[in-house]
C-alpha cells in the first residue's frame, strides 16, 4: 500500500508505503512507489519528498535504489534527529 499528498504546488509527499511481511522481498514496494510517482506526474507534480526513520534500513535502501537523494529534514520532521528525508525529481 502507499499514498501521497500534496506538499506544495510542485511537490508530493509519499506516505504510508508498506508491504505485508509475507510479501516482502518480491520488489512490490518498488512497484508501489513507481506507480505513485507515475500518478503524481500525471497530476502535474515535478518532485516527490518523503521521510523514513533511521532504524528502517530496508526503506532507506529502497529509496536510494529508486533514485531518491537525502535532503535536510523538512516540515514537521525538522527537529527529529531519527528522521531521514529524501527527494526525487519526477521526470
N, CA, C and O atoms as a Tinker XYZ file with bonds, in Angstrom:
   364  protein
     1  N      0.834000   -1.168000    0.000000    73     2
     2  CA     0.000000    0.000000    0.000000    64     1     3
     3  C      0.875000    1.224000    0.000000    63     2     4     5
     4  O      2.061000    1.147000    0.320000    81     3
     5  N      0.305000    2.346000   -0.353000    73     3     6
     6  CA     1.015000    3.614000   -0.336000    64     5     7
     7  C      0.090000    4.713000   -0.817000    63     6     8     9
     8  O     -0.954000    4.454000   -1.415000    81     7
     9  N      0.487000    5.934000   -0.547000    73     7    10
    10  CA    -0.289000    7.082000   -0.998000    64     9    11
    11  C      0.637000    8.289000   -1.075000    63    10    12    13
    12  O      1.810000    8.214000   -0.708000    81    11
    13  N      0.097000    9.392000   -1.552000    73    11    14
    14  CA     0.827000   10.650000   -1.499000    64    13    15
    15  C     -0.159000   11.765000   -1.215000    63    14    16    17
    16  O     -1.364000   11.636000   -1.427000    81    15
    17  N      0.400000   12.874000   -0.722000    73    15    18
    18  CA    -0.414000   14.063000   -0.519000    64    17    19
    19  C      0.370000   15.252000   -1.033000    63    18    20    21
    20  O      1.599000   15.221000   -1.096000    81    19
    21  N     -0.345000   16.292000   -1.398000    73    19    22
    22  CA     0.326000   17.487000   -1.889000    64    21    23
    23  C      1.130000   18.120000   -0.760000    63    22    24    25
    24  O      0.624000   18.334000    0.342000    81    23
    25  N      2.398000   18.416000   -1.058000    73    23    26
    26  CA     3.244000   19.129000   -0.103000    64    25    27
    27  C      3.266000   20.613000   -0.456000    63    26    28    29
    28  O      3.144000   21.473000    0.417000    81    27
    29  N      3.423000   20.903000   -1.760000    73    27    30
    30  CA     3.247000   22.254000   -2.291000    64    29    31
    31  C      2.803000   22.102000   -3.740000    63    30    32    33
    32  O      2.569000   20.983000   -4.195000    81    31
    33  N      2.685000   23.187000   -4.458000    73    31    34
    34  CA     2.090000   23.129000   -5.801000    64    33    35
    35  C      2.885000   22.278000   -6.793000    63    34    36    37
    36  O      2.329000   21.836000   -7.799000    81    35
    37  N      4.175000   22.039000   -6.530000    73    35    38
    38  CA     5.013000   21.234000   -7.425000    64    37    39
    39  C      5.407000   19.882000   -6.841000    63    38    40    41
    40  O      5.992000   19.052000   -7.536000    81    39
    41  N      5.092000   19.659000   -5.572000    73    39    42
    42  CA     5.677000   18.539000   -4.827000    64    41    43
    43  C      4.618000   17.718000   -4.113000    63    42    44    45
    44  O      3.662000   18.251000   -3.551000    81    43
    45  N      4.816000   16.393000   -4.151000    73    43    46
    46  CA     4.001000   15.490000   -3.340000    64    45    47
    47  C      4.881000   14.889000   -2.254000    63    46    48    49
    48  O      6.098000   14.775000   -2.403000    81    47
    49  N      4.235000   14.510000   -1.165000    73    47    50
    50  CA     4.920000   13.774000   -0.115000    64    49    51
    51  C      4.408000   12.341000   -0.143000    63    50    52    53
    52  O      3.215000   12.094000    0.032000    81    51
    53  N      5.317000   11.401000   -0.364000    73    51    54
    54  CA     4.963000    9.988000   -0.359000    64    53    55
    55  C      4.727000    9.551000    1.083000    63    54    56    57
    56  O      5.494000    9.899000    1.981000    81    55
    57  N      3.672000    8.795000    1.294000    73    55    58
    58  CA     3.266000    8.404000    2.642000    64    57    59
    59  C      2.874000    6.931000    2.672000    63    58    60    61
    60  O      2.446000    6.366000    1.666000    81    59
    61  N      3.025000    6.334000    3.824000    73    59    62
    62  CA     2.454000    5.029000    4.153000    64    61    63
    63  C      2.818000    3.898000    3.180000    63    62    64    65
    64  O      1.984000    3.043000    2.882000    81    63
    65  N      4.047000    3.894000    2.695000    73    63    66
    66  CA     4.465000    2.820000    1.799000    64    65    67
    67  C      4.785000    1.600000    2.667000    63    66    68    69
    68  O      5.673000    1.635000    3.519000    81    67
    69  N      4.048000    0.538000    2.429000    73    67    70
    70  CA     4.144000   -0.635000    3.286000    64    69    71
    71  C      3.783000   -1.889000    2.491000    63    70    72    73
    72  O      2.862000   -1.886000    1.674000    81    71
    73  N      4.531000   -2.953000    2.751000    73    71    74
    74  CA     4.229000   -4.268000    2.185000    64    73    75
    75  C      4.153000   -5.250000    3.356000    63    74    76    77
    76  O      5.040000   -5.274000    4.209000    81    75
    77  N      3.113000   -6.043000    3.391000    73    75    78
    78  CA     2.942000   -7.031000    4.459000    64    77    79
    79  C      4.155000   -7.959000    4.504000    63    78    80    81
    80  O      4.709000   -8.305000    3.461000    81    79
    81  N      4.566000   -8.358000    5.695000    73    79    82
    82  CA     5.773000   -9.183000    5.832000    64    81    83
    83  C      5.819000  -10.424000    4.934000    63    82    84    85
    84  O      6.879000  -10.751000    4.400000    81    83
    85  N      4.710000  -11.107000    4.762000    73    83    86
    86  CA     4.705000  -12.313000    3.926000    64    85    87
    87  C      4.992000  -12.033000    2.455000    63    86    88    89
    88  O      5.296000  -12.960000    1.704000    81    87
    89  N      4.904000  -10.777000    2.028000    73    87    90
    90  CA     5.079000  -10.429000    0.614000    64    89    91
    91  C      6.347000   -9.630000    0.347000    63    90    92    93
    92  O      6.581000   -9.205000   -0.784000    81    91
    93  N      7.156000   -9.424000    1.356000    73    91    94
    94  CA     8.389000   -8.661000    1.189000    64    93    95
    95  C      9.417000   -9.475000    0.411000    63    94    96    97
    96  O      9.352000  -10.704000    0.372000    81    95
    97  N     10.365000   -8.774000   -0.208000    73    95    98
    98  CA    11.407000   -9.431000   -0.984000    64    97    99
    99  C     10.994000   -9.748000   -2.406000    63    98   100   101
   100  O     11.714000  -10.452000   -3.114000    81    99
   101  N      9.855000   -9.246000   -2.836000    73    99   102
   102  CA     9.348000   -9.514000   -4.195000    64   101   103
   103  C      9.297000   -8.254000   -5.051000    63   102   104   105
   104  O      8.691000   -8.246000   -6.123000    81   103
   105  N      9.936000   -7.193000   -4.573000    73   103   106
   106  CA    10.006000   -5.901000   -5.279000    64   105   107
   107  C      8.645000   -5.223000   -5.405000    63   106   108   109
   108  O      8.446000   -4.381000   -6.280000    81   107
   109  N      7.724000   -5.584000   -4.545000    73   107   110
   110  CA     6.403000   -4.965000   -4.564000    64   109   111
   111  C      6.481000   -3.502000   -4.142000    63   110   112   113
   112  O      5.799000   -2.652000   -4.714000    81   111
   113  N      7.308000   -3.209000   -3.147000    73   111   114
   114  CA     7.420000   -1.818000   -2.688000    64   113   115
   115  C      7.955000   -0.919000   -3.803000    63   114   116   117
   116  O      7.539000    0.233000   -3.924000    81   115
   117  N      8.866000   -1.435000   -4.609000    73   115   118
   118  CA     9.388000   -0.667000   -5.747000    64   117   119
   119  C      8.279000   -0.407000   -6.765000    63   118   120   121
   120  O      8.195000    0.682000   -7.332000    81   119
   121  N      7.442000   -1.395000   -6.992000    73   119   122
   122  CA     6.314000   -1.228000   -7.914000    64   121   123
   123  C      5.313000   -0.208000   -7.372000    63   122   124   125
   124  O      4.833000    0.650000   -8.113000    81   123
   125  N      5.000000   -0.300000   -6.086000    73   123   126
   126  CA     4.059000    0.643000   -5.472000    64   125   127
   127  C      4.603000    2.061000   -5.601000    63   126   128   129
   128  O      3.885000    2.971000   -6.016000    81   127
   129  N      5.870000    2.249000   -5.245000    73   127   130
   130  CA     6.475000    3.575000   -5.325000    64   129   131
   131  C      6.477000    4.084000   -6.769000    63   130   132   133
   132  O      6.191000    5.257000   -7.009000    81   131
   133  N      6.791000    3.227000   -7.716000    73   131   134
   134  CA     6.787000    3.612000   -9.129000    64   133   135
   135  C      5.407000    4.048000   -9.603000    63   134   136   137
   136  O      5.278000    5.026000  -10.339000    81   135
   137  N      4.385000    3.327000   -9.183000    73   135   138
   138  CA     3.013000    3.696000   -9.563000    64   137   139
   139  C      2.602000    5.026000   -8.934000    63   138   140   141
   140  O      1.939000    5.841000   -9.575000    81   139
   141  N      2.997000    5.242000   -7.686000    73   139   142
   142  CA     2.693000    6.524000   -7.042000    64   141   143
   143  C      3.393000    7.671000   -7.764000    63   142   144   145
   144  O      2.799000    8.730000   -7.968000    81   143
   145  N      4.647000    7.466000   -8.150000    73   143   146
   146  CA     5.386000    8.503000   -8.882000    64   145   147
   147  C      4.718000    8.796000  -10.228000    63   146   148   149
   148  O      4.572000    9.956000  -10.611000    81   147
   149  N      4.317000    7.754000  -10.934000    73   147   150
   150  CA     3.653000    7.944000  -12.229000    64   149   151
   151  C      2.349000    8.711000  -12.061000    63   150   152   153
   152  O      2.049000    9.607000  -12.850000    81   151
   153  N      1.590000    8.373000  -11.060000    73   151   154
   154  CA     0.320000    9.050000  -10.792000    64   153   155
   155  C      0.563000   10.519000  -10.444000    63   154   156   157
   156  O     -0.159000   11.399000  -10.913000    81   155
   157  N      1.580000   10.780000   -9.622000    73   155   158
   158  CA     1.902000   12.170000   -9.263000    64   157   159
   159  C      2.310000   12.965000  -10.502000    63   158   160   161
   160  O      1.908000   14.119000  -10.654000    81   159
   161  N      3.096000   12.366000  -11.378000    73   159   162
   162  CA     3.486000   13.045000  -12.623000    64   161   163
   163  C      2.264000   13.350000  -13.476000    63   162   164   165
   164  O      2.152000   14.442000  -14.034000    81   163
   165  N      1.344000   12.388000  -13.583000    73   163   166
   166  CA     0.106000   12.607000  -14.340000    64   165   167
   167  C     -0.688000   13.784000  -13.774000    63   166   168   169
   168  O     -1.377000   14.489000  -14.512000    81   167
   169  N     -0.588000   13.990000  -12.467000    73   167   170
   170  CA    -1.306000   15.085000  -11.817000    64   169   171
   171  C     -0.554000   16.415000  -11.933000    63   170   172   173
   172  O     -1.036000   17.440000  -11.451000    81   171
   173  N      0.632000   16.405000  -12.573000    73   171   174
   174  CA     1.378000   17.629000  -12.829000    64   173   175
   175  C      2.462000   17.962000  -11.811000    63   174   176   177
   176  O      3.029000   19.053000  -11.864000    81   175
   177  N      2.763000   17.062000  -10.895000    73   175   178
   178  CA     3.810000   17.318000   -9.914000    64   177   179
   179  C      5.179000   16.983000  -10.499000    63   178   180   181
   180  O      5.306000   16.074000  -11.320000    81   179
   181  N      6.200000   17.723000  -10.070000    73   179   182
   182  CA     7.539000   17.520000  -10.610000    64   181   183
   183  C      8.545000   16.996000   -9.588000    63   182   184   185
   184  O      9.693000   16.720000   -9.936000    81   183
   185  N      8.126000   16.858000   -8.338000    73   183   186
   186  CA     9.052000   16.399000   -7.305000    64   185   187
   187  C      8.288000   15.619000   -6.243000    63   186   188   189
   188  O      7.117000   15.882000   -5.971000    81   187
   189  N      8.986000   14.652000   -5.651000    73   187   190
   190  CA     8.437000   13.894000   -4.529000    64   189   191
   191  C      9.409000   13.984000   -3.361000    63   190   192   193
   192  O     10.624000   13.941000   -3.550000    81   191
   193  N      8.870000   14.109000   -2.163000    73   191   194
   194  CA     9.662000   14.062000   -0.935000    64   193   195
   195  C      9.082000   12.970000   -0.051000    63   194   196   197
   196  O      7.935000   12.557000   -0.226000    81   195
   197  N      9.884000   12.509000    0.900000    73   195   198
   198  CA     9.402000   11.518000    1.847000    64   197   199
   199  C     10.299000   11.498000    3.067000    63   198   200   201
   200  O     11.407000   12.035000    3.059000    81   199
   201  N      9.794000   10.868000    4.114000    73   199   202
   202  CA    10.520000   10.727000    5.374000    64   201   203
   203  C     10.462000    9.266000    5.796000    63   202   204   205
   204  O      9.456000    8.584000    5.601000    81   203
   205  N     11.559000    8.804000    6.378000    73   203   206
   206  CA    11.598000    7.488000    6.991000    64   205   207
   207  C     12.468000    7.573000    8.233000    63   206   208   209
   208  O     13.168000    8.564000    8.441000    81   207
   209  N     12.426000    6.552000    9.042000    73   207   210
   210  CA    13.220000    6.544000   10.260000    64   209   211
   211  C     14.616000    5.980000   10.032000    63   210   212   213
   212  O     14.822000    5.144000    9.152000    81   211
   213  N     15.566000    6.442000   10.826000    73   211   214
   214  CA    16.944000    5.961000   10.699000    64   213   215
   215  C     17.057000    4.468000   11.011000    63   214   216   217
   216  O     18.034000    3.834000   10.614000    81   215
   217  N     16.094000    3.908000   11.700000    73   215   218
   218  CA    16.083000    2.481000   12.006000    64   217   219
   219  C     15.372000    1.633000   10.969000    63   218   220   221
   220  O     14.989000    0.499000   11.259000    81   219
   221  N     15.187000    2.159000    9.767000    73   219   222
   222  CA    14.498000    1.453000    8.684000    64   221   223
   223  C     15.454000    1.215000    7.512000    63   222   224   225
   224  O     15.255000    1.809000    6.452000    81   223
   225  N     16.478000    0.378000    7.656000    73   223   226
   226  CA    17.470000    0.215000    6.577000    64   225   227
   227  C     16.883000   -0.291000    5.266000    63   226   228   229
   228  O     17.372000    0.069000    4.195000    81   227
   229  N     15.849000   -1.114000    5.332000    73   227   230
   230  CA    15.250000   -1.606000    4.086000    64   229   231
   231  C     14.599000   -0.463000    3.317000    63   230   232   233
   232  O     14.734000   -0.377000    2.097000    81   231
   233  N     13.893000    0.414000    4.028000    73   231   234
   234  CA    13.254000    1.559000    3.381000    64   233   235
   235  C     14.307000    2.509000    2.819000    63   234   236   237
   236  O     14.168000    3.002000    1.700000    81   235
   237  N     15.349000    2.762000    3.588000    73   235   238
   238  CA    16.417000    3.653000    3.126000    64   237   239
   239  C     17.036000    3.093000    1.846000    63   238   240   241
   240  O     17.281000    3.840000    0.898000    81   239
   241  N     17.286000    1.803000    1.813000    73   239   242
   242  CA    17.840000    1.163000    0.615000    64   241   243
   243  C     16.896000    1.252000   -0.570000    63   242   244   245
   244  O     17.330000    1.519000   -1.691000    81   243
   245  N     15.610000    1.031000   -0.334000    73   243   246
   246  CA    14.621000    1.141000   -1.408000    64   245   247
   247  C     14.653000    2.530000   -2.022000    63   246   248   249
   248  O     14.726000    2.675000   -3.243000    81   247
   249  N     14.599000    3.548000   -1.179000    73   247   250
   250  CA    14.553000    4.913000   -1.698000    64   249   251
   251  C     15.826000    5.246000   -2.470000    63   250   252   253
   252  O     15.760000    5.901000   -3.510000    81   251
   253  N     16.974000    4.811000   -1.982000    73   251   254
   254  CA    18.231000    5.049000   -2.705000    64   253   255
   255  C     18.210000    4.349000   -4.060000    63   254   256   257
   256  O     18.599000    4.937000   -5.068000    81   255
   257  N     17.756000    3.093000   -4.089000    73   255   258
   258  CA    17.696000    2.351000   -5.358000    64   257   259
   259  C     16.725000    2.981000   -6.351000    63   258   260   261
   260  O     16.899000    2.852000   -7.562000    81   259
   261  N     15.716000    3.653000   -5.842000    73   259   262
   262  CA    14.695000    4.269000   -6.701000    64   261   263
   263  C     15.036000    5.709000   -7.072000    63   262   264   265
   264  O     14.215000    6.402000   -7.673000    81   263
   265  N     16.233000    6.164000   -6.720000    73   263   266
   266  CA    16.682000    7.481000   -7.171000    64   265   267
   267  C     16.413000    8.637000   -6.220000    63   266   268   269
   268  O     16.574000    9.795000   -6.605000    81   267
   269  N     16.012000    8.354000   -5.000000    73   267   270
   270  CA    15.791000    9.416000   -4.015000    64   269   271
   271  C     17.126000    9.807000   -3.400000    63   270   272   273
   272  O     17.977000    8.957000   -3.138000    81   271
   273  N     17.296000   11.102000   -3.175000    73   271   274
   274  CA    18.516000   11.625000   -2.579000    64   273   275
   275  C     18.202000   12.252000   -1.232000    63   274   276   277
   276  O     17.159000   12.879000   -1.053000    81   275
   277  N     19.102000   12.078000   -0.301000    73   275   278
   278  CA    18.935000   12.611000    1.049000    64   277   279
   279  C     18.914000   14.132000    1.010000    63   278   280   281
   280  O     19.709000   14.759000    0.310000    81   279
   281  N     17.994000   14.717000    1.771000    73   279   282
   282  CA    17.878000   16.165000    1.897000    64   281   283
   283  C     17.793000   16.524000    3.378000    63   282   284   285
   284  O     17.644000   15.657000    4.239000    81   283
   285  N     17.890000   17.804000    3.647000    73   283   286
   286  CA    17.702000   18.297000    5.003000    64   285   287
   287  C     16.269000   17.993000    5.431000    63   286   288   289
   288  O     15.341000   18.067000    4.625000    81   287
   289  N     16.102000   17.656000    6.689000    73   287   290
   290  CA    14.751000   17.368000    7.180000    64   289   291
   291  C     13.846000   18.578000    6.974000    63   290   292   293
   292  O     14.249000   19.718000    7.205000    81   291
   293  N     12.644000   18.316000    6.545000    73   291   294
   294  CA    11.686000   19.360000    6.203000    64   293   295
   295  C     10.475000   19.310000    7.131000    63   294   296   297
   296  O     10.246000   18.325000    7.833000    81   295
   297  N      9.711000   20.396000    7.112000    73   295   298
   298  CA     8.417000   20.457000    7.784000    64   297   299
   299  C      8.432000   19.918000    9.197000    63   298   300   301
   300  O      9.283000   20.279000   10.010000    81   299
   301  N      7.485000   19.053000    9.475000    73   299   302
   302  CA     7.313000   18.513000   10.821000    64   301   303
   303  C      8.471000   17.635000   11.267000    63   302   304   305
   304  O      8.559000   17.292000   12.446000    81   303
   305  N      9.364000   17.263000   10.352000    73   303   306
   306  CA    10.481000   16.377000   10.680000    64   305   307
   307  C     11.763000   17.128000   11.031000    63   306   308   309
   308  O     12.755000   16.498000   11.399000    81   307
   309  N     11.770000   18.462000   10.929000    73   307   310
   310  CA    12.979000   19.257000   11.139000    64   309   311
   311  C     13.675000   18.974000   12.459000    63   310   312   313
   312  O     14.904000   18.914000   12.498000    81   311
   313  N     12.944000   18.801000   13.515000    73   311   314
   314  CA    13.541000   18.644000   14.834000    64   313   315
   315  C     13.587000   17.196000   15.319000    63   314   316   317
   316  O     13.705000   16.941000   16.517000    81   315
   317  N     13.494000   16.255000   14.389000    73   315   318
   318  CA    13.527000   14.844000   14.747000    64   317   319
   319  C     14.826000   14.222000   14.221000    63   318   320   321
   320  O     14.925000   13.925000   13.031000    81   319
   321  N     15.815000   14.024000   15.088000    73   319   322
   322  CA    17.113000   13.505000   14.622000    64   321   323
   323  C     17.050000   12.089000   14.059000    63   322   324   325
   324  O     17.941000   11.702000   13.302000    81   323
   325  N     16.033000   11.305000   14.398000    73   323   326
   326  CA    15.919000    9.950000   13.858000    64   325   327
   327  C     15.163000    9.899000   12.536000    63   326   328   329
   328  O     14.997000    8.824000   11.960000    81   327
   329  N     14.707000   11.044000   12.054000    73   327   330
   330  CA    14.044000   11.114000   10.755000    64   329   331
   331  C     15.079000   11.374000    9.671000    63   330   332   333
   332  O     16.005000   12.165000    9.850000    81   331
   333  N     14.906000   10.700000    8.553000    73   331   334
   334  CA    15.726000   10.932000    7.363000    64   333   335
   335  C     14.781000   11.329000    6.243000    63   334   336   337
   336  O     13.780000   10.654000    6.003000    81   335
   337  N     15.090000   12.415000    5.558000    73   335   338
   338  CA    14.225000   12.906000    4.488000    64   337   339
   339  C     14.943000   12.779000    3.138000    63   338   340   341
   340  O     16.166000   12.883000    3.042000    81   339
   341  N     14.138000   12.554000    2.114000    73   339   342
   342  CA    14.643000   12.317000    0.765000    64   341   343
   343  C     13.774000   13.060000   -0.247000    63   342   344   345
   344  O     12.630000   13.417000    0.036000    81   343
   345  N     14.347000   13.286000   -1.442000    73   343   346
   346  CA    13.557000   13.840000   -2.539000    64   345   347
   347  C     13.987000   13.221000   -3.863000    63   346   348   349
   348  O     15.080000   12.673000   -4.002000    81   347
   349  N     13.084000   13.333000   -4.821000    73   347   350
   350  CA    13.361000   12.847000   -6.182000    64   349   351
   351  C     12.635000   13.747000   -7.159000    63   350   352   353
   352  O     11.473000   14.097000   -6.953000    81   351
   353  N     13.324000   14.118000   -8.223000    73   351   354
   354  CA    12.683000   14.836000   -9.317000    64   353   355
   355  C     11.884000   13.825000  -10.135000    63   354   356   357
   356  O     12.389000   12.755000  -10.474000    81   355
   357  N     10.662000   14.162000  -10.443000    73   355   358
   358  CA     9.811000   13.276000  -11.252000    64   357   359
   359  C      9.900000   13.754000  -12.691000    63   358   360   361
   360  O      9.316000   14.775000  -13.052000    81   359
   361  N     10.614000   13.030000  -13.489000    73   359   362
   362  CA    10.852000   13.442000  -14.888000    64   361   363
   363  C      9.929000   12.740000  -15.827000    63   362   364
   364  O      9.990000   12.966000  -17.036000    81   363
